[in-house]
Amino acid sequence: MTATTGQPPMKINAYLSFDDQCEAAFRFYQQVLGGTLETLMRFGDTPACDHVPESHRDRIMHARLVVGDQAIMGSDSVPEHPYEGIKGVSIALNVDSIGEAERVFNALSEGGQVIMPLDQTFWAARFGVFVDRFGVSWMVNCEKDL
């Protein structure tokens, strides 16, 4: 509960857009990050399917992966809102050990493009940046040398 509102604390979640790769991306993220894939809802399984072409009904309308007390969410595009790529944002992962930083960085970056290799920096024991095989930019940060 927050002191000012008496309500549970606000959470900010990333919401990712894909061009028919949402399911593959979220299953991959669950494999690497763990957690629970709470939602994987298709357009064809919802009342929203009336306005979605038959060719897009197997696409994901909403996905939600919960890891600890955090979540990432996403969906596939539809014709009236075409996919334009993910630009100007990165998902930042903060991990507690160099080993975990290396594991996560190597697994998520496989098949993608490394922008800044995972290495020691003046602010972190390890930090690296990459774009994964689904076009999502990630930053992996380990502040402590454990």
Z-matrix of the N, CA and C atoms (Angstrom, degrees):
N
C 1 1.452
C 2 1.523 1 109.66
N 3 1.314 2 116.10 1 139.59
C 4 1.455 3 118.99 2 175.75
C 5 1.519 4 109.33 3 -87.10
N 6 1.317 5 115.59 4 149.03
C 7 1.462 6 120.72 5 -177.21
C 8 1.524 7 111.64 6 -65.97
N 9 1.333 8 117.86 7 -33.13
C 10 1.462 9 119.84 8 -174.33
C 11 1.519 10 113.86 9 -83.32
N 12 1.325 11 118.29 10 -30.76
C 13 1.468 12 119.54 11 -175.23
C 14 1.517 13 114.00 12 -114.62
N 15 1.316 14 118.12 13 -16.81
C 16 1.451 15 120.24 14 -174.64
C 17 1.521 16 112.77 15 71.50
N 18 1.321 17 117.19 16 8.45
C 19 1.459 18 123.43 17 -179.58
C 20 1.531 19 109.75 18 -100.10
N 21 1.338 20 117.39 19 159.56
C 22 1.468 21 119.13 20 173.16
C 23 1.526 22 109.65 21 -57.87
N 24 1.345 23 118.47 22 150.87
C 25 1.462 24 120.69 23 -178.72
C 26 1.527 25 111.62 24 -61.84
N 27 1.317 26 115.82 25 145.82
C 28 1.453 27 122.34 26 177.86
C 29 1.528 28 109.61 27 -68.33
N 30 1.328 29 116.33 28 145.00
C 31 1.460 30 121.32 29 174.61
C 32 1.514 31 108.26 30 -122.30
N 33 1.305 32 116.08 31 141.89
C 34 1.461 33 122.10 32 176.99
C 35 1.519 34 106.90 33 -109.47
N 36 1.335 35 116.66 34 126.07
C 37 1.455 36 121.64 35 -178.72
C 38 1.515 37 110.48 36 -120.42
N 39 1.318 38 116.21 37 140.81
C 40 1.462 39 120.68 38 172.96
C 41 1.522 40 109.01 39 -74.90
N 42 1.347 41 116.62 40 141.48
C 43 1.462 42 122.76 41 175.48
C 44 1.522 43 106.93 42 -124.47
N 45 1.327 44 115.80 43 115.46
C 46 1.457 45 122.42 44 -173.26
C 47 1.521 46 111.74 45 -100.88
N 48 1.311 47 116.68 46 145.37
C 49 1.463 48 122.76 47 176.77
C 50 1.517 49 109.77 48 -111.16
N 51 1.328 50 115.78 49 142.25
C 52 1.462 51 121.39 50 -178.99
C 53 1.519 52 109.96 51 -135.76
N 54 1.314 53 115.30 52 162.77
C 55 1.461 54 122.25 53 174.36
C 56 1.524 55 107.78 54 -107.92
N 57 1.326 56 116.58 55 78.58
C 58 1.466 57 124.36 56 178.76
C 59 1.528 58 113.00 57 66.35
N 60 1.336 59 117.59 58 28.88
C 61 1.461 60 121.46 59 176.12
C 62 1.520 61 112.39 60 -125.75
N 63 1.316 62 117.76 61 8.33
C 64 1.459 63 121.07 62 -175.48
C 65 1.523 64 111.82 63 -60.02
N 66 1.315 65 117.79 64 -47.80
C 67 1.466 66 119.54 65 -178.03
C 68 1.522 67 111.00 66 -61.81
N 69 1.321 68 117.33 67 -47.43
C 70 1.471 69 120.56 68 179.76
C 71 1.522 70 110.49 69 -60.84
N 72 1.327 71 117.29 70 -42.76
C 73 1.462 72 121.12 71 -179.75
C 74 1.528 73 110.95 72 -62.79
N 75 1.323 74 117.60 73 -47.99
C 76 1.454 75 120.06 74 -176.65
C 77 1.524 76 112.78 75 -69.35
N 78 1.311 77 117.65 76 -33.48
C 79 1.473 78 119.22 77 175.07
C 80 1.538 79 109.87 78 -67.70
N 81 1.324 80 116.69 79 -38.15
C 82 1.464 81 121.38 80 176.52
C 83 1.526 82 110.46 81 -65.17
N 84 1.334 83 117.64 82 -46.20
C 85 1.461 84 120.93 83 179.70
C 86 1.524 85 110.79 84 -61.40
N 87 1.335 86 117.14 85 -39.44
C 88 1.470 87 119.58 86 177.92
C 89 1.524 88 110.65 87 -64.76
N 90 1.323 89 116.74 88 -40.57
C 91 1.464 90 120.80 89 179.16
C 92 1.522 91 110.83 90 -60.62
N 93 1.319 92 117.53 91 -42.63
C 94 1.464 93 121.69 92 -176.80
C 95 1.527 94 112.17 93 -81.21
N 96 1.321 95 117.32 94 -44.93
C 97 1.459 96 121.44 95 -172.37
C 98 1.523 97 113.78 96 -92.15
N 99 1.336 98 116.62 97 -15.57
C 100 1.455 99 119.56 98 -174.38
C 101 1.513 100 109.35 99 80.90
N 102 1.299 101 116.22 100 -154.75
C 103 1.453 102 120.23 101 178.68
C 104 1.514 103 112.42 102 84.74
N 105 1.315 104 114.37 103 -168.29
C 106 1.458 105 121.76 104 -175.77
C 107 1.520 106 109.89 105 -123.75
N 108 1.315 107 115.45 106 125.86
C 109 1.456 108 120.60 107 174.16
C 110 1.522 109 106.26 108 -82.66
N 111 1.338 110 115.41 109 90.09
C 112 1.467 111 121.13 110 -172.69
C 113 1.521 112 113.10 111 -71.89
N 114 1.313 113 116.92 112 -34.23
C 115 1.457 114 120.62 113 -175.05
C 116 1.520 115 110.28 114 -136.86
N 117 1.319 116 115.23 115 135.17
C 118 1.463 117 122.76 116 172.11
C 119 1.534 118 105.25 117 -147.80
N 120 1.324 119 115.42 118 78.40
C 121 1.456 120 122.92 119 -172.84
C 122 1.525 121 110.50 120 -99.08
N 123 1.313 122 116.88 121 128.59
C 124 1.466 123 122.30 122 179.39
C 125 1.530 124 110.78 123 -91.48
N 126 1.335 125 115.67 124 150.30
C 127 1.465 126 119.96 125 177.28
C 128 1.525 127 110.81 126 -55.80
N 129 1.331 128 117.47 127 -41.17
C 130 1.460 129 121.38 128 -177.19
C 131 1.509 130 114.72 129 -67.01
N 132 1.335 131 117.74 130 -14.03
C 133 1.461 132 121.74 131 -179.69
C 134 1.523 133 112.84 132 -97.83
N 135 1.337 134 116.92 133 11.19
C 136 1.460 135 120.54 134 -174.47
C 137 1.526 136 110.67 135 -130.14
N 138 1.325 137 116.82 136 164.73
C 139 1.468 138 119.90 137 174.12
C 140 1.533 139 112.16 138 -61.70
N 141 1.331 140 117.72 139 -19.29
C 142 1.463 141 121.21 140 179.87
C 143 1.525 142 112.54 141 -69.06
N 144 1.339 143 117.24 142 -10.96
C 145 1.463 144 119.28 143 -175.05
C 146 1.524 145 112.62 144 -66.89
N 147 1.327 146 118.34 145 -17.13
C 148 1.461 147 120.63 146 179.95
C 149 1.526 148 112.97 147 -60.06
N 150 1.327 149 117.08 148 -33.31
C 151 1.463 150 120.12 149 -178.03
C 152 1.533 151 113.02 150 -100.62
N 153 1.325 152 117.58 151 4.31
C 154 1.467 153 121.48 152 -178.12
C 155 1.530 154 108.97 153 -105.38
N 156 1.335 155 117.73 154 129.61
C 157 1.460 156 119.80 155 179.03
C 158 1.535 157 111.83 156 -58.64
N 159 1.302 158 116.57 157 151.17
C 160 1.463 159 122.68 158 179.45
C 161 1.528 160 110.93 159 -50.45
N 162 1.335 161 116.99 160 -38.76
C 163 1.470 162 121.93 161 -177.17
C 164 1.526 163 112.82 162 -65.45
N 165 1.326 164 117.98 163 -15.40
C 166 1.465 165 121.49 164 -177.24
C 167 1.530 166 113.31 165 -111.53
N 168 1.312 167 118.30 166 2.50
C 169 1.468 168 120.34 167 -173.56
C 170 1.517 169 113.51 168 -71.56
N 171 1.331 170 118.63 169 -20.73
C 172 1.469 171 120.69 170 175.80
C 173 1.528 172 111.95 171 -85.08
N 174 1.316 173 116.68 172 -7.75
C 175 1.471 174 120.04 173 177.79
C 176 1.529 175 110.08 174 -70.00
N 177 1.332 176 114.26 175 159.24
C 178 1.465 177 120.50 176 -177.14
C 179 1.524 178 110.57 177 -84.76
N 180 1.335 179 114.97 178 123.62
C 181 1.460 180 120.86 179 176.15
C 182 1.530 181 110.58 180 -82.70
N 183 1.346 182 115.85 181 -35.63
C 184 1.466 183 119.24 182 179.89
C 185 1.525 184 110.28 183 -156.07
N 186 1.324 185 115.60 184 129.38
C 187 1.466 186 122.48 185 174.45
C 188 1.518 187 107.75 186 -126.32
N 189 1.329 188 115.08 187 146.39
C 190 1.472 189 120.35 188 178.53
C 191 1.522 190 108.73 189 -144.43
N 192 1.336 191 115.13 190 118.54
C 193 1.456 192 122.59 191 176.20
C 194 1.518 193 108.07 192 -110.59
N 195 1.334 194 116.30 193 121.73
C 196 1.462 195 121.65 194 179.97
C 197 1.522 196 108.44 195 -106.30
N 198 1.334 197 115.50 196 124.80
C 199 1.461 198 122.76 197 177.22
C 200 1.525 199 106.31 198 -124.67
N 201 1.324 200 115.74 199 112.20
C 202 1.468 201 119.59 200 -174.16
C 203 1.513 202 108.96 201 64.18
N 204 1.329 203 116.87 202 -125.95
C 205 1.466 204 120.16 203 177.52
C 206 1.528 205 111.76 204 -105.85
N 207 1.326 206 116.29 205 19.27
C 208 1.465 207 122.36 206 179.35
C 209 1.523 208 109.79 207 -116.71
N 210 1.330 209 116.61 208 159.76
C 211 1.455 210 120.29 209 179.16
C 212 1.520 211 110.78 210 -145.22
N 213 1.330 212 115.34 211 149.34
C 214 1.459 213 121.04 212 165.35
C 215 1.524 214 105.54 213 -119.23
N 216 1.311 215 114.61 214 147.87
C 217 1.456 216 120.69 215 -178.55
C 218 1.519 217 108.75 216 -131.59
N 219 1.329 218 116.06 217 164.41
C 220 1.450 219 118.50 218 179.14
C 221 1.508 220 112.79 219 -171.40
N 222 1.335 221 114.84 220 174.98
C 223 1.455 222 122.11 221 177.51
C 224 1.525 223 109.26 222 -159.05
N 225 1.337 224 114.30 223 165.82
C 226 1.459 225 121.38 224 173.28
C 227 1.524 226 108.99 225 -90.13
N 228 1.312 227 115.29 226 159.31
C 229 1.459 228 120.50 227 178.57
C 230 1.526 229 111.03 228 -78.45
N 231 1.316 230 115.38 229 163.10
C 232 1.457 231 123.28 230 173.61
C 233 1.530 232 107.11 231 -127.99
N 234 1.336 233 118.25 232 161.10
C 235 1.468 234 120.21 233 -174.41
C 236 1.531 235 115.55 234 -53.21
N 237 1.338 236 117.82 235 -38.50
C 238 1.470 237 118.14 236 -178.43
C 239 1.529 238 112.85 237 -73.91
N 240 1.330 239 117.07 238 -12.31
C 241 1.468 240 122.63 239 175.15
C 242 1.528 241 107.74 240 -133.68
N 243 1.326 242 117.70 241 74.59
C 244 1.470 243 120.46 242 -174.64
C 245 1.529 244 112.64 243 -62.89
N 246 1.300 245 114.05 244 149.56
C 247 1.466 246 121.91 245 179.70
C 248 1.526 247 109.17 246 -67.46
N 249 1.309 248 116.45 247 131.41
C 250 1.462 249 121.78 248 179.34
C 251 1.520 250 112.30 249 -122.14
N 252 1.322 251 116.79 250 12.73
C 253 1.456 252 119.99 251 -178.08
C 254 1.516 253 110.78 252 85.62
N 255 1.323 254 114.28 253 168.52
C 256 1.464 255 120.86 254 178.73
C 257 1.516 256 106.36 255 -106.57
N 258 1.332 257 116.41 256 119.66
C 259 1.458 258 120.43 257 -174.65
C 260 1.523 259 111.44 258 -131.75
N 261 1.321 260 115.95 259 143.28
C 262 1.450 261 121.03 260 170.67
C 263 1.519 262 116.28 261 75.96
N 264 1.341 263 117.45 262 16.46
C 265 1.458 264 119.57 263 -179.83
C 266 1.528 265 109.11 264 -148.42
N 267 1.312 266 116.67 265 149.12
C 268 1.466 267 122.80 266 175.17
C 269 1.524 268 108.71 267 -132.88
N 270 1.312 269 115.72 268 149.88
C 271 1.459 270 119.97 269 170.62
C 272 1.524 271 106.46 270 -90.76
N 273 1.322 272 116.65 271 125.25
C 274 1.459 273 121.66 272 -179.34
C 275 1.526 274 108.96 273 -100.59
N 276 1.321 275 116.03 274 122.80
C 277 1.464 276 122.47 275 175.99
C 278 1.524 277 108.15 276 -106.32
N 279 1.308 278 116.39 277 123.70
C 280 1.455 279 121.34 278 174.84
C 281 1.520 280 107.81 279 -107.48
N 282 1.321 281 115.95 280 120.71
C 283 1.461 282 121.55 281 -177.50
C 284 1.524 283 109.66 282 -116.51
N 285 1.340 284 115.52 283 165.78
C 286 1.460 285 120.60 284 -172.57
C 287 1.520 286 115.60 285 -98.16
N 288 1.338 287 117.45 286 -4.55
C 289 1.468 288 117.72 287 -179.55
C 290 1.524 289 110.62 288 -147.95
N 291 1.307 290 114.67 289 155.37
C 292 1.462 291 120.53 290 176.80
C 293 1.525 292 110.07 291 -61.07
N 294 1.322 293 117.14 292 -41.36
C 295 1.462 294 120.67 293 178.93
C 296 1.516 295 112.26 294 -58.65
N 297 1.339 296 116.83 295 -43.55
C 298 1.463 297 120.75 296 178.54
C 299 1.519 298 110.72 297 -68.40
N 300 1.330 299 117.60 298 -37.86
C 301 1.469 300 120.67 299 176.49
C 302 1.527 301 110.23 300 -59.92
N 303 1.325 302 116.62 301 -45.21
C 304 1.466 303 120.31 302 -179.90
C 305 1.526 304 111.31 303 -65.82
N 306 1.325 305 117.38 304 -42.69
C 307 1.462 306 121.15 305 -179.42
C 308 1.528 307 111.28 306 -61.09
N 309 1.329 308 115.87 307 -51.35
C 310 1.459 309 121.16 308 -177.31
C 311 1.527 310 110.82 309 -65.88
N 312 1.319 311 117.16 310 -45.77
C 313 1.469 312 121.06 311 -179.50
C 314 1.527 313 110.04 312 -59.17
N 315 1.320 314 117.07 313 -50.37
C 316 1.471 315 120.60 314 -177.70
C 317 1.521 316 112.26 315 -63.20
N 318 1.329 317 117.01 316 -42.41
C 319 1.466 318 120.02 317 -177.76
C 320 1.524 319 111.67 318 -69.50
N 321 1.333 320 117.77 319 -49.12
C 322 1.462 321 120.03 320 -176.75
C 323 1.522 322 112.95 321 -70.94
N 324 1.319 323 118.01 322 -29.72
C 325 1.470 324 120.07 323 -177.39
C 326 1.528 325 113.12 324 -83.79
N 327 1.348 326 117.50 325 -11.10
C 328 1.459 327 120.32 326 -178.96
C 329 1.529 328 110.17 327 -59.22
N 330 1.315 329 115.98 328 125.55
C 331 1.459 330 121.60 329 -178.61
C 332 1.516 331 113.57 330 83.13
N 333 1.329 332 116.63 331 -0.47
C 334 1.465 333 121.11 332 179.32
C 335 1.514 334 110.62 333 -106.98
N 336 1.325 335 115.86 334 -153.83
C 337 1.468 336 121.47 335 -179.05
C 338 1.528 337 109.64 336 -126.62
N 339 1.319 338 116.12 337 118.65
C 340 1.462 339 120.67 338 176.82
C 341 1.528 340 108.15 339 -77.13
N 342 1.314 341 116.35 340 124.88
C 343 1.465 342 122.89 341 179.20
C 344 1.531 343 109.69 342 -93.71
N 345 1.327 344 115.94 343 -44.32
C 346 1.470 345 122.60 344 177.54
C 347 1.524 346 106.51 345 -137.51
N 348 1.326 347 117.76 346 113.02
C 349 1.467 348 119.85 347 -178.48
C 350 1.530 349 111.64 348 -57.55
N 351 1.320 350 114.78 349 150.21
C 352 1.459 351 120.67 350 177.55
C 353 1.520 352 109.20 351 -66.25
N 354 1.329 353 116.50 352 121.70
C 355 1.457 354 120.51 353 -176.38
C 356 1.520 355 109.19 354 -159.63
N 357 1.307 356 115.58 355 169.50
C 358 1.465 357 121.53 356 175.48
C 359 1.527 358 108.41 357 -71.62
N 360 1.320 359 115.51 358 141.45
C 361 1.464 360 121.13 359 175.74
C 362 1.523 361 108.24 360 -129.16
N 363 1.312 362 116.94 361 177.37
C 364 1.462 363 118.88 362 179.01
C 365 1.529 364 111.75 363 -71.06
N 366 1.332 365 118.22 364 -17.05
C 367 1.465 366 120.22 365 179.92
C 368 1.530 367 113.79 366 -107.80
N 369 1.317 368 117.24 367 -10.94
C 370 1.463 369 118.01 368 -174.47
C 371 1.517 370 111.66 369 -146.90
N 372 1.330 371 114.76 370 152.45
C 373 1.461 372 120.18 371 174.06
C 374 1.523 373 109.99 372 -65.22
N 375 1.348 374 116.94 373 -34.48
C 376 1.465 375 122.73 374 173.92
C 377 1.521 376 108.99 375 -150.64
N 378 1.344 377 114.89 376 139.89
C 379 1.455 378 122.01 377 175.37
C 380 1.519 379 107.79 378 -151.23
N 381 1.327 380 116.36 379 138.93
C 382 1.455 381 121.09 380 176.79
C 383 1.513 382 110.76 381 -157.20
N 384 1.339 383 115.37 382 158.84
C 385 1.462 384 122.31 383 -177.74
C 386 1.518 385 108.74 384 -132.54
N 387 1.319 386 116.60 385 139.87
C 388 1.456 387 121.73 386 176.42
C 389 1.521 388 110.01 387 -154.45
N 390 1.337 389 115.28 388 163.44
C 391 1.457 390 122.75 389 170.27
C 392 1.519 391 105.52 390 -111.01
N 393 1.330 392 116.72 391 124.64
C 394 1.464 393 119.36 392 -176.15
C 395 1.535 394 111.80 393 -76.59
N 396 1.305 395 116.65 394 177.17
C 397 1.469 396 122.33 395 -176.81
C 398 1.525 397 113.11 396 -64.37
N 399 1.340 398 117.78 397 -11.20
C 400 1.455 399 122.07 398 179.27
C 401 1.533 400 112.47 399 -102.21
N 402 1.340 401 116.29 400 2.51
C 403 1.459 402 120.53 401 178.20
C 404 1.509 403 114.85 402 89.44
N 405 1.339 404 117.83 403 11.91
C 406 1.462 405 122.32 404 -179.70
C 407 1.527 406 109.23 405 -95.43
N 408 1.321 407 116.16 406 129.83
C 409 1.467 408 122.10 407 178.36
C 410 1.526 409 109.46 408 -85.71
N 411 1.320 410 116.13 409 134.21
C 412 1.467 411 123.24 410 -179.42
C 413 1.526 412 109.97 411 -128.86
N 414 1.325 413 115.53 412 148.96
C 415 1.460 414 123.27 413 169.46
C 416 1.516 415 106.41 414 -124.09
N 417 1.323 416 116.99 415 129.24
C 418 1.459 417 121.83 416 176.65
C 419 1.521 418 106.87 417 -110.50
N 420 1.322 419 115.95 418 128.25
C 421 1.461 420 121.81 419 -175.88
C 422 1.524 421 110.34 420 -132.77
N 423 1.320 422 116.46 421 130.20
C 424 1.458 423 122.55 422 172.22
C 425 1.519 424 106.61 423 -125.32
N 426 1.320 425 116.06 424 107.60
C 427 1.465 426 120.59 425 -175.47
C 428 1.513 427 112.58 426 -74.20
N 429 1.337 428 117.07 427 -29.50
C 430 1.454 429 120.45 428 -173.74
C 431 1.532 430 110.16 429 -110.15
N 432 1.287 431 115.10 430 151.64
C 433 1.468 432 121.91 431 174.80
C 434 1.518 433 107.99 432 -98.07
N 435 1.332 434 116.22 433 88.74
C 436 1.463 435 120.60 434 -177.66
C 437 1.517 436 111.45 435 -105.66
